Amino acid sequence: ITVSVAAPPPALPPAPATASVRGVDGGFAPAAVTVAVGGTVTWTMDDEEHDVTWTAAAPPGGNIPRVDRGASASRTFPEAGTYAY
């Protein structure tokens, strides 16, 4: 599962400022999202409680501790990169 943060080439439309990920079926959907630099990703746990633990570099705020079913948590990505969790 990854979050990619990138400035788009001039010929392409800009990446969105926000993205949503759902905790479903014991995993996350979609499996990958892209946001603009400074963009925010929000995880909403639909099926059960989940945490979000980064496997390498984490965005500011670090890992997201367990989030209850029906609740949400967000992280903002101020630098371009790929963030796997």
The first five atom37 places (N, CA, C, CB, O) and aatype in JSON, in Angstrom:
{
  "aatype": [9, 16, 19, 15, 19, 0, 0, 14, 14, 14, 0, 10, 14, 14, 0, 14, 0, 16, 0, 15, 19, 1, 7, 19, 3, 7, 7, 13, 0, 14, 0, 0, 19, 16, 19, 0, 19, 7, 7, 16, 19, 16, 17, 16, 12, 3, 3, 6, 6, 8, 3, 19, 16, 17, 16, 0, 0, 0, 14, 14, 7, 7, 2, 9, 14, 1, 19, 3, 1, 7, 0, 15, 0, 15, 1, 16, 13, 14, 6, 0, 7, 16, 18, 0, 18],
  "atom_mask": [
    [1, 1, 1, 1, 1],
    [1, 1, 1, 1, 1],
    [1, 1, 1, 1, 1],
    [1, 1, 1, 1, 1],
    [1, 1, 1, 1, 1],
    [1, 1, 1, 1, 1],
    [1, 1, 1, 1, 1],
    [1, 1, 1, 1, 1],
    [1, 1, 1, 1, 1],
    [1, 1, 1, 1, 1],
    [1, 1, 1, 1, 1],
    [1, 1, 1, 1, 1],
    [1, 1, 1, 1, 1],
    [1, 1, 1, 1, 1],
    [1, 1, 1, 1, 1],
    [1, 1, 1, 1, 1],
    [1, 1, 1, 1, 1],
    [1, 1, 1, 1, 1],
    [1, 1, 1, 1, 1],
    [1, 1, 1, 1, 1],
    [1, 1, 1, 1, 1],
    [1, 1, 1, 1, 1],
    [1, 1, 1, 0, 1],
    [1, 1, 1, 1, 1],
    [1, 1, 1, 1, 1],
    [1, 1, 1, 0, 1],
    [1, 1, 1, 0, 1],
    [1, 1, 1, 1, 1],
    [1, 1, 1, 1, 1],
    [1, 1, 1, 1, 1],
    [1, 1, 1, 1, 1],
    [1, 1, 1, 1, 1],
    [1, 1, 1, 1, 1],
    [1, 1, 1, 1, 1],
    [1, 1, 1, 1, 1],
    [1, 1, 1, 1, 1],
    [1, 1, 1, 1, 1],
    [1, 1, 1, 0, 1],
    [1, 1, 1, 0, 1],
    [1, 1, 1, 1, 1],
    [1, 1, 1, 1, 1],
    [1, 1, 1, 1, 1],
    [1, 1, 1, 1, 1],
    [1, 1, 1, 1, 1],
    [1, 1, 1, 1, 1],
    [1, 1, 1, 1, 1],
    [1, 1, 1, 1, 1],
    [1, 1, 1, 1, 1],
    [1, 1, 1, 1, 1],
    [1, 1, 1, 1, 1],
    [1, 1, 1, 1, 1],
    [1, 1, 1, 1, 1],
    [1, 1, 1, 1, 1],
    [1, 1, 1, 1, 1],
    [1, 1, 1, 1, 1],
    [1, 1, 1, 1, 1],
    [1, 1, 1, 1, 1],
    [1, 1, 1, 1, 1],
    [1, 1, 1, 1, 1],
    [1, 1, 1, 1, 1],
    [1, 1, 1, 0, 1],
    [1, 1, 1, 0, 1],
    [1, 1, 1, 1, 1],
    [1, 1, 1, 1, 1],
    [1, 1, 1, 1, 1],
    [1, 1, 1, 1, 1],
    [1, 1, 1, 1, 1],
    [1, 1, 1, 1, 1],
    [1, 1, 1, 1, 1],
    [1, 1, 1, 0, 1],
    [1, 1, 1, 1, 1],
    [1, 1, 1, 1, 1],
    [1, 1, 1, 1, 1],
    [1, 1, 1, 1, 1],
    [1, 1, 1, 1, 1],
    [1, 1, 1, 1, 1],
    [1, 1, 1, 1, 1],
    [1, 1, 1, 1, 1],
    [1, 1, 1, 1, 1],
    [1, 1, 1, 1, 1],
    [1, 1, 1, 0, 1],
    [1, 1, 1, 1, 1],
    [1, 1, 1, 1, 1],
    [1, 1, 1, 1, 1],
    [1, 1, 1, 1, 1]
  ],
  "atom_positions": [
    [[0.86, -1.16, 0.0], [0.0, 0.0, 0.0], [0.91, 1.22, 0.0], [-0.98, 0.0, 1.23], [1.85, 1.29, 0.79]],
    [[0.64, 2.2, -0.87], [1.5, 3.37, -0.94], [0.71, 4.65, -1.11], [2.49, 3.22, -2.08], [-0.41, 4.65, -1.63]],
    [[1.31, 5.72, -0.67], [0.85, 7.07, -0.96], [1.97, 7.73, -1.73], [0.48, 7.87, 0.35], [3.09, 7.8, -1.23]],
    [[1.7, 8.21, -2.94], [2.7, 8.92, -3.72], [2.39, 10.41, -3.68], [2.75, 8.41, -5.19], [1.23, 10.82, -3.8]],
    [[3.42, 11.19, -3.5], [3.27, 12.65, -3.47], [4.21, 13.21, -4.51], [3.57, 13.23, -2.04], [5.42, 13.0, -4.44]],
    [[3.65, 13.93, -5.47], [4.49, 14.42, -6.56], [3.94, 15.7, -7.14], [4.61, 13.37, -7.65], [2.73, 15.94, -7.16]],
    [[4.85, 16.52, -7.6], [4.47, 17.68, -8.39], [4.29, 17.19, -9.82], [5.55, 18.84, -8.29], [5.2, 16.55, -10.35]],
    [[3.17, 17.47, -10.46], [2.94, 16.96, -11.81], [3.76, 17.7, -12.85], [1.48, 17.06, -12.16], [4.09, 18.88, -12.66]],
    [[4.11, 17.03, -13.94], [4.73, 17.75, -15.05], [3.76, 18.82, -15.55], [5.12, 16.76, -16.21], [2.55, 18.67, -15.39]],
    [[4.26, 19.9, -16.14], [3.4, 21.01, -16.54], [2.26, 20.61, -17.49], [4.22, 22.06, -17.2], [1.22, 21.26, -17.48]],
    [[2.43, 19.58, -18.29], [1.41, 19.22, -19.27], [0.25, 18.45, -18.65], [2.04, 18.38, -20.37], [-0.8, 18.32, -19.28]],
    [[0.4, 17.96, -17.44], [-0.66, 17.18, -16.81], [-1.43, 18.03, -15.82], [-0.08, 15.94, -16.11], [-0.9, 19.0, -15.28]],
    [[-2.69, 17.68, -15.59], [-3.44, 18.42, -14.56], [-2.8, 18.18, -13.19], [-4.93, 17.99, -14.55], [-2.16, 17.14, -12.98]],
    [[-2.96, 19.12, -12.28], [-2.34, 18.96, -10.97], [-2.95, 17.78, -10.2], [-2.5, 20.24, -10.15], [-4.11, 17.42, -10.41]],
    [[-2.15, 17.2, -9.33], [-2.63, 16.13, -8.46], [-3.64, 16.73, -7.49], [-1.44, 15.43, -7.68], [-3.57, 17.92, -7.18]],
    [[-4.59, 15.93, -7.01], [-5.59, 16.45, -6.08], [-4.97, 16.82, -4.73], [-6.69, 15.43, -5.87], [-3.92, 16.28, -4.36]],
    [[-5.6, 17.72, -4.02], [-5.12, 18.15, -2.7], [-5.49, 17.16, -1.61], [-5.68, 19.52, -2.37], [-4.89, 17.17, -0.53]],
    [[-6.48, 16.31, -1.87], [-6.91, 15.34, -0.86], [-7.15, 13.98, -1.5], [-8.17, 15.83, -0.15], [-7.4, 13.88, -2.7]],
    [[-7.08, 12.95, -0.68], [-7.43, 11.59, -1.1], [-8.02, 10.88, 0.1], [-6.18, 10.82, -1.66], [-7.71, 11.2, 1.24]],
    [[-8.87, 9.91, -0.18], [-9.51, 9.12, 0.86], [-9.17, 7.66, 0.68], [-11.03, 9.32, 0.86], [-9.16, 7.15, -0.44]],
    [[-8.88, 6.99, 1.79], [-8.61, 5.56, 1.81], [-9.57, 4.95, 2.81], [-7.11, 5.25, 2.18], [-9.78, 5.51, 3.89]],
    [[-10.16, 3.82, 2.48], [-11.11, 3.15, 3.37], [-10.46, 1.88, 3.91], [-12.44, 2.82, 2.63], [-9.79, 1.15, 3.18]],
    [[-10.68, 1.62, 5.18], [-10.29, 0.35, 5.78], [-11.41, -0.64, 5.54], [0.0, 0.0, 0.0], [-12.47, -0.54, 6.16]],
    [[-11.19, -1.59, 4.63], [-12.23, -2.56, 4.26], [-11.63, -3.95, 4.11], [-12.92, -2.13, 2.96], [-10.48, -4.1, 3.71]],
    [[-12.43, -4.94, 4.44], [-12.04, -6.35, 4.24], [-10.66, -6.66, 4.8], [-12.07, -6.69, 2.76], [-9.91, -7.42, 4.19]],
    [[-10.33, -6.09, 5.96], [-9.04, -6.37, 6.58], [-7.86, -5.69, 5.92], [0.0, 0.0, 0.0], [-6.71, -5.97, 6.26]],
    [[-8.11, -4.79, 4.97], [-7.04, -4.08, 4.27], [-7.46, -2.66, 3.98], [0.0, 0.0, 0.0], [-8.31, -2.1, 4.68]],
    [[-6.88, -2.06, 2.94], [-7.17, -0.68, 2.58], [-7.51, -0.58, 1.1], [-5.99, 0.23, 2.93], [-6.94, -1.3, 0.28]],
    [[-8.43, 0.32, 0.76], [-8.81, 0.54, -0.63], [-9.03, 2.04, -0.85], [-10.1, -0.26, -1.01], [-9.68, 2.69, -0.03]],
    [[-8.5, 2.59, -1.92], [-7.65, 1.93, -2.91], [-6.27, 1.63, -2.35], [-7.53, 2.8, -4.16], [-5.88, 2.14, -1.3]],
    [[-5.54, 0.79, -3.07], [-4.21, 0.37, -2.62], [-3.17, 1.46, -2.81], [-3.78, -0.88, -3.37], [-2.13, 1.43, -2.15]],
    [[-3.42, 2.42, -3.68], [-2.47, 3.51, -3.91], [-3.24, 4.79, -4.2], [-1.5, 3.18, -5.07], [-4.25, 4.76, -4.89]],
    [[-2.76, 5.89, -3.68], [-3.33, 7.21, -3.97], [-2.21, 8.18, -4.26], [-4.21, 7.72, -2.79], [-1.07, 7.96, -3.85]],
    [[-2.52, 9.25, -4.97], [-1.57, 10.32, -5.25], [-2.2, 11.63, -4.83], [-1.16, 10.34, -6.75], [-3.36, 11.91, -5.13]],
    [[-1.42, 12.44, -4.13], [-1.85, 13.79, -3.75], [-0.74, 14.77, -4.1], [-2.2, 13.88, -2.23], [0.42, 14.39, -4.26]],
    [[-1.11, 16.03, -4.22], [-0.13, 17.09, -4.48], [0.73, 17.29, -3.24], [-0.84, 18.41, -4.88], [0.34, 16.92, -2.13]],
    [[1.9, 17.87, -3.42], [2.74, 18.25, -2.29], [1.91, 19.15, -1.39], [4.07, 18.97, -2.76], [1.3, 20.12, -1.85]],
    [[1.89, 18.84, -0.1], [1.05, 19.56, 0.85], [-0.34, 18.98, 0.97], [0.0, 0.0, 0.0], [-1.17, 19.5, 1.73]],
    [[-0.62, 17.92, 0.22], [-1.94, 17.28, 0.24], [-2.16, 16.43, 1.47], [0.0, 0.0, 0.0], [-1.22, 16.1, 2.2]],
    [[-3.41, 16.08, 1.69], [-3.8, 15.31, 2.86], [-4.51, 14.03, 2.45], [-4.71, 16.14, 3.78], [-5.35, 14.04, 1.54]],
    [[-4.17, 12.93, 3.12], [-4.85, 11.65, 2.94], [-5.61, 11.36, 4.22], [-3.84, 10.5, 2.59], [-5.07, 11.49, 5.32]],
    [[-6.87, 10.95, 4.07], [-7.71, 10.59, 5.2], [-8.07, 9.12, 5.1], [-8.98, 11.47, 5.26], [-8.55, 8.66, 4.07]],
    [[-7.83, 8.39, 6.19], [-8.19, 6.98, 6.3], [-9.45, 6.89, 7.14], [-7.03, 6.13, 6.92], [-9.5, 7.41, 8.26]],
    [[-10.48, 6.21, 6.61], [-11.72, 5.97, 7.35], [-11.86, 4.46, 7.5], [-12.97, 6.6, 6.63], [-11.8, 3.73, 6.51]],
    [[-12.05, 4.0, 8.73], [-12.1, 2.57, 8.99], [-13.55, 2.09, 8.94], [-11.47, 2.25, 10.37], [-14.33, 2.32, 9.87]],
    [[-13.9, 1.41, 7.85], [-15.27, 0.94, 7.64], [-15.55, -0.41, 8.27], [-15.55, 0.88, 6.19], [-16.63, -0.61, 8.83]],
    [[-14.61, -1.35, 8.19], [-14.91, -2.72, 8.58], [-14.52, -3.06, 10.01], [-14.23, -3.65, 7.65], [-15.23, -3.81, 10.68]],
    [[-13.42, -2.51, 10.47], [-12.91, -2.82, 11.81], [-11.9, -1.76, 12.17], [-12.29, -4.26, 11.88], [-11.58, -0.9, 11.35]],
    [[-11.38, -1.8, 13.38], [-10.35, -0.84, 13.74], [-9.04, -1.19, 13.05], [-10.15, -0.78, 15.28], [-8.73, -2.37, 12.85]],
    [[-8.28, -0.17, 12.7], [-6.99, -0.34, 12.01], [-6.01, 0.69, 12.55], [-7.15, -0.19, 10.47], [-6.4, 1.7, 13.13]],
    [[-4.73, 0.41, 12.35], [-3.71, 1.44, 12.51], [-3.01, 1.57, 11.16], [-2.69, 1.08, 13.67], [-3.19, 0.73, 10.28]],
    [[-2.22, 2.63, 11.01], [-1.45, 2.85, 9.79], [-0.01, 3.0, 10.23], [-1.96, 4.11, 8.97], [0.36, 3.98, 10.88]],
    [[0.82, 2.02, 9.87], [2.22, 2.0, 10.27], [3.08, 2.09, 9.02], [2.55, 0.71, 11.1], [2.96, 1.26, 8.12]],
    [[3.95, 3.08, 8.97], [4.81, 3.29, 7.8], [5.95, 2.3, 7.83], [5.34, 4.74, 7.75], [6.52, 2.03, 8.89]],
    [[6.31, 1.75, 6.65], [7.4, 0.78, 6.57], [8.75, 1.45, 6.35], [7.13, -0.2, 5.46], [9.79, 0.79, 6.48]],
    [[8.76, 2.71, 6.02], [10.0, 3.47, 5.83], [9.73, 4.88, 6.33], [10.48, 3.47, 4.31], [9.15, 5.07, 7.4]],
    [[10.16, 5.88, 5.56], [9.95, 7.27, 5.97], [8.47, 7.55, 6.16], [10.55, 8.24, 4.92], [7.64, 7.16, 5.34]],
    [[8.15, 8.23, 7.24], [6.76, 8.58, 7.55], [6.56, 10.08, 7.35], [6.4, 8.17, 9.01], [7.5, 10.86, 7.46]],
    [[5.34, 10.48, 7.05], [5.05, 11.91, 6.97], [5.06, 12.51, 8.38], [3.69, 12.16, 6.27], [5.07, 11.77, 9.37]],
    [[5.04, 13.85, 8.48], [4.95, 14.45, 9.81], [3.75, 13.89, 10.57], [4.83, 15.99, 9.7], [2.67, 13.69, 10.0]],
    [[3.95, 13.63, 11.83], [2.9, 13.02, 12.64], [3.12, 11.53, 12.82], [0.0, 0.0, 0.0], [2.57, 10.93, 13.74]],
    [[3.94, 10.94, 11.95], [4.32, 9.53, 12.09], [3.16, 8.57, 11.92], [0.0, 0.0, 0.0], [2.18, 8.85, 11.23]],
    [[3.31, 7.41, 12.56], [2.29, 6.36, 12.47], [0.96, 6.85, 13.01], [2.75, 5.1, 13.22], [0.9, 7.75, 13.85]],
    [[-0.11, 6.24, 12.52], [-1.44, 6.55, 13.03], [-1.84, 5.4, 13.94], [-2.48, 6.76, 11.86], [-2.01, 4.28, 13.47]],
    [[-2.0, 5.67, 15.25], [-2.39, 4.6, 16.16], [-3.79, 4.09, 15.82], [-2.34, 5.09, 17.6], [-4.52, 4.69, 15.03]],
    [[-4.14, 2.98, 16.42], [-5.42, 2.32, 16.14], [-6.56, 3.32, 16.1], [-5.7, 1.24, 17.19], [-6.75, 4.13, 17.0]],
    [[-7.33, 3.23, 14.99], [-8.5, 4.08, 14.77], [-9.73, 3.18, 14.83], [-8.42, 4.85, 13.4], [-9.78, 2.15, 14.15]],
    [[-10.7, 3.56, 15.63], [-11.91, 2.75, 15.79], [-12.72, 2.65, 14.51], [-12.76, 3.31, 16.9], [-12.65, 3.52, 13.64]],
    [[-13.5, 1.59, 14.42], [-14.42, 1.41, 13.3], [-15.33, 2.64, 13.21], [-15.26, 0.1, 13.46], [-15.88, 3.09, 14.22]],
    [[-15.48, 3.17, 12.0], [-16.32, 4.33, 11.77], [-15.61, 5.66, 11.97], [0.0, 0.0, 0.0], [-16.17, 6.71, 11.64]],
    [[-14.4, 5.64, 12.49], [-13.64, 6.88, 12.73], [-12.63, 7.09, 11.62], [-12.93, 6.84, 14.11], [-12.38, 6.2, 10.81]],
    [[-12.04, 8.29, 11.59], [-11.07, 8.67, 10.56], [-9.83, 9.29, 11.18], [-11.7, 9.65, 9.56], [-9.86, 9.77, 12.31]],
    [[-8.74, 9.26, 10.42], [-7.5, 9.93, 10.79], [-6.85, 10.41, 9.5], [-6.53, 8.98, 11.61], [-7.02, 9.81, 8.44]],
    [[-6.09, 11.51, 9.59], [-5.47, 12.11, 8.4], [-4.0, 12.38, 8.62], [-6.19, 13.4, 8.01], [-3.54, 12.52, 9.76]],
    [[-3.26, 12.45, 7.52], [-1.88, 12.9, 7.52], [-1.69, 13.81, 6.31], [-0.89, 11.69, 7.49], [-2.27, 13.59, 5.25]],
    [[-0.86, 14.84, 6.5], [-0.5, 15.77, 5.42], [0.91, 15.45, 4.97], [-0.62, 17.27, 5.89], [1.78, 15.14, 5.79]],
    [[1.15, 15.53, 3.67], [2.42, 15.15, 3.06], [3.08, 16.39, 2.45], [2.21, 14.05, 1.98], [2.78, 16.75, 1.31]],
    [[3.99, 17.05, 3.21], [4.59, 18.29, 2.74], [5.72, 18.12, 1.74], [5.09, 19.06, 3.9], [6.15, 19.1, 1.12]],
    [[6.21, 16.9, 1.56], [7.32, 16.66, 0.64], [6.97, 15.58, -0.35], [8.6, 16.28, 1.41], [6.22, 14.65, -0.03]],
    [[7.51, 15.69, -1.57], [7.29, 14.67, -2.58], [7.97, 13.38, -2.13], [7.83, 15.13, -3.97], [9.0, 13.41, -1.46]],
    [[7.39, 12.25, -2.51], [7.97, 10.96, -2.18], [6.92, 9.87, -2.26], [0.0, 0.0, 0.0], [5.76, 10.13, -2.56]],
    [[7.35, 8.65, -2.0], [6.45, 7.52, -1.92], [6.5, 7.0, -0.5], [6.82, 6.41, -2.96], [7.58, 6.74, 0.03]],
    [[5.36, 6.86, 0.11], [5.25, 6.48, 1.52], [4.5, 5.15, 1.59], [4.52, 7.6, 2.36], [3.29, 5.1, 1.37]],
    [[5.21, 4.09, 1.91], [4.6, 2.76, 2.0], [4.18, 2.5, 3.42], [5.57, 1.67, 1.51], [4.88, 2.87, 4.37]],
    [[3.02, 1.85, 3.58], [2.53, 1.5, 4.91], [1.9, 0.15, 4.91], [1.54, 2.52, 5.4], [1.43, -0.31, 5.95]]
  ]
}
